[in-house]
Amino acid sequence: MLLHLMYIGVCLARGECLGGDLINTVLMTLAVYSCYMCMLLNLFVAWNRFAAVFFYLKYDKLFNRRMFIFYYASALILSAIANIPGWKYGMKFVSRCQKIIFGDLKAEYLA
């Protein structure tokens, strides 16, 4: 995420993004993917603490090694599914209007 913020800072300072549309789209998609992963893993940590308090008798079954792999794989898959629009529509940061947009640049964004 810090790398993404540094990239946006360089885009804003130069007035254009380095590397063209492909690099811009890849970096934006990775940033959004990592954000989704962070949120889902925080959700699973909260679920872990909730289960430790309220399901203390079944806690060992809910949080063994196999279930950890299941929770982590779920976060990977759900983050990828949530990030499909970023790849499909080409999410990118446009420094001229200081916005993240999907799709092609339209005249209304560049005005």
Secondary structure, 3 states (H helix, E strand, C coil): CHHHHHHHHHHHHHCCCCCHHHHHHHHHHHHHHHHHHHHHHHHHHHHHHHHHHHCCCCHHHHCCHHHHHHHHHHHHHHHHHHCHHHHHCCCEEECCCCEEECCCCCHHHHC
